[in-house]
């Protein structure tokens, strides 16, 4: 169940943040110009944003993308949403990391996230939610992308901190992430590349 995967991922974020010292927060990651704290700050708003998306009325527009893979492919197309907002998201993360104490960032996963997960377990995940103003999808499909983001960015931090991967993301979070990335790729190109039949340009699937 996607909620279980997200719950596991958010718990891992809380545990990681609780264990880091000042020097570790400032380590550079494999994302150019992003420190560990920048990455953590970038994703720290997801629990509260998830709660807000469930609490507000459904958007008046119909669903624009039937599943998370379709939405991810739309956002990741060349010159698309991901390209347009990349610099803004980086700058926003750096600003937030500089302004917010690490303890407050960690609380988003140790205090806020458990409450959000409890709400999600009784929520209607078929309801429509606005996805960043660019799409309308079901809540369940939005949570699939949130889980993918949690895993990918956890790996960004773990590699910078010399921690094992998948580490605490093993199991449901990792499976959901692999499945979503595979679903997003062009299926024929993915099969041919994965089976060594040819070498089509499949990767990267997302930036």
ABEGO torsion letter per residue (X at the ends): XAAAAAAAAAAAAAAAAAABBAAAAABBBABBGBBAAAAAAAAAAAAAAAAAAAABBBBABBBABABAAAAAAAAABBGBAAAAAAAAAAAAAAAAAAABBAAAAAAAAAAAAAAAAAAAAABBAABBBBBGGABBBBAAAAAAAAAAAAAAAAAAAAAAAGBBOAEAABEAAAAAAAAAAAAABBAAAAAAAAAGABBBBAOBABX
